[in-house]
């Protein structure tokens, strides 16, 4: 479906404006697809993102501040997300060996299992829903990074 069909409008200030709206709509569309898959596991996008970050450092521990820096959605309340994942027994809070004042987070086996299964489902859904060539995907990545070149 084209952006014009979705928005029921073909009035855009210019192609750059249309591209920006297209990015926003496509991001919402992908997030909605993922939400349906993650719901099966009782996870939100933010919780899934934290699990992926922890998995990337596993078996090492990671502090809450570093998790926050790596989040896709920077305004996420990481301590609250950690609370919810801890209640689900997917992560554990520990005291840092290097600095007793610092709390670190580690992925549990239950978290690893849920992450593995949910990632399989997400990957299947993405493969099924996003059908562009590797060459076009690489070009899209370059364009999106160019758009964000002023990001600090």
Secondary structure, DSSP 8 states (H G I E B T S, - for coil): --HHHHHT----SSHHHHHHHHHHHHHHHHHHHHHHHHHTTT--HHHHHHHHHHHHHTTS-EEHHHHHHH-SSTT--HHHHHHHHHHTTSEEEEE-SS-TT-EEEEE-HHHHHHHHHHHHHHHHHHHHH----HHHHHHHHHHHHHHTTT--
